[in-house]
Amino acid sequence: MATMAMTLTAVYMKVQEGYVAFIEELPGANTQGETLDEARENLNEAVAMVLEANRALAERSLEGATVIRETFVLPAA
């Protein structure tokens, strides 16, 4: 089975200190960097941290509940 990549929108804004970066579709995934490359690298880390934190929050909120978990694949647009 082929794996499809989810496509999100990264936004980079030039500021006096370098670049501010965020993902439009993922609240909380934002960062900065002195260079555009550093901002890109930091944004990858920020996305991973947001997803990890959201998963941990969900697990805690569902603790003790009977739930059904399944893989969700976002269809290509």
Buried (B, 14 or more C-beta within 10 A) or exposed (E): EEEEEEEEEBEBEEEEEBBBBBBEEBEEBBBBBEEEEBBBBBBEEBBEEBEEEEEEEEEEEEEEEEEEEEEEEEEEE
